[in-house]
Protein backbone atom coordinates (compact mmCIF):
# COMPACT_ATOMS: atom_id res chain seq x y z
CA UNK A 1 0.00 0.00 0.00
CA UNK A 2 1.33 3.43 -0.96
CA UNK A 3 2.15 5.95 1.73
CA UNK A 4 2.67 8.88 -0.64
CA UNK A 5 0.97 11.99 0.69
CA UNK A 6 -1.31 13.87 -1.68
CA UNK A 7 -1.75 17.59 -1.08
CA UNK A 8 -5.34 18.73 -0.60
CA UNK A 9 -6.29 22.40 -0.84
CA UNK A 10 -9.67 21.47 0.63
CA UNK A 11 -10.32 18.15 2.33
CA UNK A 12 -13.64 16.51 1.40
CA UNK A 13 -15.32 13.22 2.26
CA UNK A 14 -13.87 11.90 -1.00
CA UNK A 15 -10.39 12.98 0.14
CA UNK A 16 -10.70 10.87 3.28
CA UNK A 17 -11.55 7.75 1.30
CA UNK A 18 -8.52 8.43 -0.93
CA UNK A 19 -6.33 8.81 2.14
CA UNK A 20 -7.43 5.40 3.38
CA UNK A 21 -6.83 3.85 -0.04
CA UNK A 22 -3.36 5.42 -0.19
CA UNK A 23 -2.42 4.34 3.31
CA UNK A 24 -2.19 7.91 4.58
CA UNK A 25 -3.31 8.33 8.19
CA UNK A 26 -6.05 10.90 8.82
CA UNK A 27 -5.64 13.58 11.49
CA UNK A 28 -8.73 14.89 13.26
CA UNK A 29 -9.04 17.38 16.14
CA UNK A 30 -11.87 19.21 17.83
CA UNK A 31 -12.38 22.97 17.75
CA UNK A 32 -15.26 25.05 19.04
CA UNK A 33 -14.34 28.67 18.25
CA UNK A 34 -12.84 30.80 15.49
CA UNK A 35 -9.42 31.43 17.03
CA UNK A 36 -8.68 27.81 17.91
CA UNK A 37 -10.06 26.55 14.60
CA UNK A 38 -7.77 28.94 12.71
CA UNK A 39 -4.72 27.51 14.48
CA UNK A 40 -5.85 23.90 13.99
CA UNK A 41 -6.63 24.47 10.32
CA UNK A 42 -3.31 26.22 9.64
CA UNK A 43 -1.50 23.17 11.08
CA UNK A 44 -3.00 21.07 8.22
CA UNK A 45 -5.30 18.93 10.36
CA UNK A 46 -7.50 17.00 7.91
CA UNK A 47 -10.79 17.04 9.83
CA UNK A 48 -12.07 19.48 12.44
CA UNK A 49 -14.76 18.00 14.65
CA UNK A 50 -17.11 20.48 16.25
CA UNK A 51 -17.84 18.00 19.00
CA UNK A 52 -20.59 17.99 21.55
CA UNK A 53 -17.61 17.75 23.91
CA UNK A 54 -17.99 21.54 23.85
CA UNK A 55 -20.51 20.79 26.60
CA UNK A 56 -17.60 19.66 28.79
CA UNK A 57 -14.63 21.80 27.82
CA UNK A 58 -16.40 25.05 26.91
CA UNK A 59 -19.42 25.03 29.23
CA UNK A 60 -18.18 22.94 32.16
CA UNK A 61 -20.93 20.32 32.11
CA UNK A 62 -20.22 16.84 33.45
CA UNK A 63 -21.55 15.16 30.29
CA UNK A 64 -22.22 16.00 26.64
CA UNK A 65 -25.99 15.75 27.13
CA UNK A 66 -26.89 19.36 28.06
CA UNK A 67 -25.60 21.09 24.93
CA UNK A 68 -28.37 22.20 22.58
CA UNK A 69 -28.73 22.25 18.82
CA UNK A 70 -28.63 26.05 18.81
CA UNK A 71 -25.38 26.01 20.78
CA UNK A 72 -23.82 23.46 18.43
CA UNK A 73 -24.77 25.63 15.45
CA UNK A 74 -23.17 28.65 17.15
CA UNK A 75 -19.89 26.80 17.75
CA UNK A 76 -19.89 25.28 14.26
CA UNK A 77 -20.51 28.57 12.48
CA UNK A 78 -17.51 30.07 14.30
CA UNK A 79 -15.29 27.15 13.27
CA UNK A 80 -16.41 27.13 9.64
CA UNK A 81 -15.35 30.76 9.23
CA UNK A 82 -11.78 29.79 10.15
CA UNK A 83 -11.45 26.47 8.31
CA UNK A 84 -9.94 26.98 4.86
CA UNK A 85 -8.60 23.45 4.34
CA UNK A 86 -10.10 21.03 6.85
CA UNK A 87 -13.36 19.16 6.49
CA UNK A 88 -15.68 20.41 9.26
CA UNK A 89 -17.83 17.70 10.86
CA UNK A 90 -20.48 18.75 13.38
CA UNK A 91 -21.97 16.55 16.10
CA UNK A 92 -25.76 16.43 16.19
CA UNK A 93 -26.40 16.77 19.94
CA UNK A 94 -28.32 14.42 22.18
CA UNK A 95 -32.09 14.61 21.74
CA UNK A 96 -31.89 16.10 18.25
CA UNK A 97 -32.00 12.90 16.21
CA UNK A 98 -32.97 9.93 18.37
CA UNK A 99 -36.75 10.41 18.54
CA UNK A 100 -37.64 10.04 14.84
CA UNK A 101 -35.99 10.25 11.44
CA UNK A 102 -37.88 13.39 10.38
CA UNK A 103 -36.67 15.24 13.45
CA UNK A 104 -33.14 13.98 12.79
CA UNK A 105 -33.26 15.36 9.25
CA UNK A 106 -34.54 18.72 10.48
CA UNK A 107 -31.63 18.93 12.92
CA UNK A 108 -29.07 18.01 10.25
CA UNK A 109 -30.51 20.52 7.79
CA UNK A 110 -30.35 23.29 10.39
CA UNK A 111 -26.69 22.50 11.10
CA UNK A 112 -25.77 22.53 7.41
CA UNK A 113 -27.76 25.67 6.52
CA UNK A 114 -27.08 27.78 9.60
CA UNK A 115 -23.46 26.84 10.34
CA UNK A 116 -22.09 26.02 6.91
CA UNK A 117 -20.63 22.76 8.20
CA UNK A 118 -19.61 20.09 5.71
CA UNK A 119 -20.96 16.96 7.42
CA UNK A 120 -22.63 15.74 10.61
CA UNK A 121 -21.78 13.00 13.10
CA UNK A 122 -24.18 10.81 15.09
CA UNK A 123 -23.72 8.18 17.79
CA UNK A 124 -25.18 4.70 17.55
CA UNK A 125 -25.82 1.78 15.25
CA UNK A 126 -28.92 -0.15 14.26
CA UNK A 127 -31.13 1.83 16.64
CA UNK A 128 -30.61 5.05 14.62
CA UNK A 129 -30.47 3.45 11.17
CA UNK A 130 -33.63 5.17 9.88
CA UNK A 131 -32.41 8.60 10.98
CA UNK A 132 -29.03 8.12 9.34
CA UNK A 133 -30.60 6.90 6.10
CA UNK A 134 -32.96 9.86 5.90
CA UNK A 135 -30.14 12.37 6.47
CA UNK A 136 -27.92 10.74 3.85
CA UNK A 137 -30.79 10.55 1.34
CA UNK A 138 -31.14 14.32 1.71
CA UNK A 139 -27.56 14.71 0.48
CA UNK A 140 -25.93 15.39 3.85
CA UNK A 141 -22.70 13.47 4.58
CA UNK A 142 -22.85 11.48 7.82
CA UNK A 143 -20.07 10.10 10.01
CA UNK A 144 -20.97 7.36 12.47
CA UNK A 145 -19.69 6.87 16.02
CA UNK A 146 -19.54 3.48 17.77
CA UNK A 147 -18.00 1.96 20.88
CA UNK A 148 -18.09 4.30 23.84
CA UNK A 149 -20.82 6.76 22.89
CA UNK A 150 -20.78 9.61 25.44
CA UNK A 151 -24.40 10.58 24.75
CA UNK A 152 -25.37 7.19 26.20
CA UNK A 153 -23.30 7.55 29.36
CA UNK A 154 -26.27 7.07 31.69
CA UNK A 155 -27.14 3.85 29.88
CA UNK A 156 -23.60 2.49 30.27
CA UNK A 157 -23.04 4.08 33.67
CA UNK A 158 -19.30 4.40 33.09
CA UNK A 159 -16.69 5.60 30.60
CA UNK A 160 -14.92 2.24 30.64
CA UNK A 161 -13.67 0.39 27.53
CA UNK A 162 -16.53 -0.97 25.41
CA UNK A 163 -16.93 -4.14 23.30
CA UNK A 164 -14.60 -6.33 25.36
CA UNK A 165 -17.26 -9.04 25.50
CA UNK A 166 -17.95 -11.14 22.41
CA UNK A 167 -21.62 -10.18 22.03
CA UNK A 168 -20.96 -6.44 22.13
CA UNK A 169 -17.96 -6.79 19.79
CA UNK A 170 -20.14 -8.71 17.32
CA UNK A 171 -22.82 -6.01 17.42
CA UNK A 172 -20.20 -3.29 16.90
CA UNK A 173 -18.88 -5.05 13.79
CA UNK A 174 -22.42 -5.44 12.45
CA UNK A 175 -23.25 -1.81 13.17
CA UNK A 176 -20.08 -0.63 11.42
CA UNK A 177 -20.93 -2.67 8.32
CA UNK A 178 -24.48 -1.35 8.39
CA UNK A 179 -23.33 2.29 8.62
CA UNK A 180 -21.05 1.76 5.64
CA UNK A 181 -23.81 0.03 3.66
CA UNK A 182 -26.34 2.84 4.11
CA UNK A 183 -23.82 5.46 3.03
CA UNK A 184 -21.81 6.87 5.96
CA UNK A 185 -18.49 8.28 4.76
CA UNK A 186 -16.62 7.32 7.92
CA UNK A 187 -16.90 5.96 11.45
CA UNK A 188 -15.36 7.00 14.77
CA UNK A 189 -14.52 4.14 17.16
CA UNK A 190 -14.09 5.26 20.75
CA UNK A 191 -12.41 3.37 23.57
CA UNK A 192 -12.56 -0.20 22.30
CA UNK A 193 -9.89 -2.94 22.16
CA UNK A 194 -7.19 -2.17 19.58
CA UNK A 195 -7.46 -5.56 17.85
CA UNK A 196 -11.22 -5.17 17.38
CA UNK A 197 -10.78 -1.66 15.97
CA UNK A 198 -8.13 -2.94 13.55
CA UNK A 199 -10.46 -5.70 12.35
CA UNK A 200 -13.27 -3.20 11.78
CA UNK A 201 -10.99 -0.81 9.87
CA UNK A 202 -9.75 -3.61 7.65
CA UNK A 203 -13.29 -4.80 6.94
CA UNK A 204 -14.56 -1.41 5.74
CA UNK A 205 -13.77 0.65 2.66
CA UNK A 206 -14.66 3.89 4.47
CA UNK A 207 -12.21 5.51 6.91
CA UNK A 208 -12.26 4.50 10.57
CA UNK A 209 -11.05 7.15 13.03
CA UNK A 210 -10.05 6.05 16.49
CA UNK A 211 -9.91 7.60 19.94
CA UNK A 212 -8.60 5.11 22.43
CA UNK A 213 -8.84 2.43 19.74
CA UNK A 214 -5.18 1.72 19.01
CA UNK A 215 -3.08 2.39 15.93
CA UNK A 216 -4.62 -0.10 13.52
CA UNK A 217 -7.33 2.31 12.34
CA UNK A 218 -7.19 4.87 9.53
CA UNK A 219 -6.79 7.98 11.65
CA UNK A 220 -6.93 9.51 15.11
CA UNK A 221 -9.01 12.16 16.87
CA UNK A 222 -8.40 13.99 20.15
CA UNK A 223 -9.99 16.91 21.96
CA UNK A 224 -7.67 19.84 21.23
CA UNK A 225 -7.87 21.17 24.81
CA UNK A 226 -6.61 17.80 26.06
CA UNK A 227 -3.80 17.59 23.48
CA UNK A 228 -2.57 21.07 24.42
CA UNK A 229 -2.77 20.40 28.14
CA UNK A 230 -5.36 23.10 28.78
CA UNK A 231 -7.29 20.52 30.79
CA UNK A 232 -5.47 18.70 33.56
CA UNK A 233 -8.03 16.58 35.44
CA UNK A 234 -8.70 14.24 32.47
CA UNK A 235 -5.99 11.58 32.14
CA UNK A 236 -7.11 8.57 30.08
CA UNK A 237 -4.52 6.13 28.77
CA UNK A 238 -5.13 7.14 25.15
CA UNK A 239 -4.34 10.82 25.67
CA UNK A 240 -0.93 12.16 24.66
CA UNK A 241 -0.37 15.73 25.83
CA UNK A 242 1.86 17.73 23.49
CA UNK A 243 1.98 20.83 25.72
CA UNK A 244 1.14 21.86 29.26
CA UNK A 245 -0.77 25.05 28.57
CA UNK A 246 -2.69 24.91 31.84
CA UNK A 247 0.48 25.71 33.78
CA UNK A 248 2.05 27.91 31.09
CA UNK A 249 -1.04 30.07 30.66
CA UNK A 250 -1.51 30.30 34.40
CA UNK A 251 2.08 31.48 34.81
CA UNK A 252 1.71 34.07 32.03
CA UNK A 253 -1.49 35.45 33.54
CA UNK A 254 0.14 35.49 36.96
CA UNK A 255 3.02 37.54 35.52
CA UNK A 256 0.51 39.99 34.03
CA UNK A 257 -1.25 40.38 37.38
CA UNK A 258 2.09 40.98 39.05
CA UNK A 259 3.09 43.60 36.48
CA UNK A 260 -0.19 45.45 36.89
CA UNK A 261 0.07 45.42 40.68
CA UNK A 262 3.70 46.60 40.59
CA UNK A 263 2.88 49.33 38.04
CA UNK A 264 5.44 47.96 35.56
CA UNK A 265 2.68 47.51 32.99
CA UNK A 266 2.12 49.50 30.92
CA UNK A 267 5.54 51.05 30.40
CA UNK A 268 6.20 54.32 28.59
CA UNK A 269 6.82 52.37 25.36
CA UNK A 270 3.42 50.73 25.77
CA UNK A 271 1.63 54.03 26.22
CA UNK A 272 0.48 56.72 23.75
Steps between C-alpha positions, in 0.01 A plus 500: 500500500633843404582752769552793263330811633272688263456872560141614548405867476162407647435168670168336407332171586645368174848608614469289814415188302803568277719538807390159624560345158847657485594392850523857627388542861226757563541768767191631677469749788217683669449876492212708629592862421650713224842563654574138588362374169729739311805357677387139451422557133832675432681195644350290214270286714280307255171504692372744761231352721265748660427252775225499755798476736462879494248425775791387719797714403323825409198498732624291793225238495571152634367332184433584135123475549410861593629673187223611265464505124510880499825496697656245265405717202660802670828315560500348151438829322800650682722208397388498137606863459857403592533168316651551155634147448350258751174313464268625777285229660235605752351280772121488509436534875308265724123519456520649151489180296403203716122548517411463130665521160311814394621685807853374434488638146372836623791521744756408233356751254516777760866421571592503131301814411568711808862406574637418157646174629602233251365187671333378819585226749260281699546237770354152476436208270190307401279698738552822298514340155184672371622843610838452336343378176264796480782751557722337238213481249465877537858539377663568837823308573485301824778362719410226746628451855515161675654348811491734796227746405504785755138597431403161645707536816203452733413178319854364539556659840874532442761620251677164504625315189214364288460183289733281706234229514431290191133596462566874510800465266282308253232770510762772448632324189146461366417863572817618325415296190145632507615864523728447202224327302247781545752762392701641793832641380687404816472364853654604832584214739543612859668311782485143373767226486770577242473161327124539453544851359765372258267224380219750443728739309624220278146381429373839380579706192411824681745662744495399866621765746600390846514655845631251749476232231866429427710567192346251259229741382514756219540811712486653846292765676561683828341792681732793427480633858626163625781479242623848594480433872241770564307242701682318777244288688433266203771234467388199294759256369439601138579868552841634399556857617723700266512810723416603854309819431308486827817580694657720231191716457453523874859618541463759222180638651663504842788705356249745351324539835834560667600762243172685541526497879863618491418773245756363252224455243444699293842655448566827319562305177160336541321830545385769253 
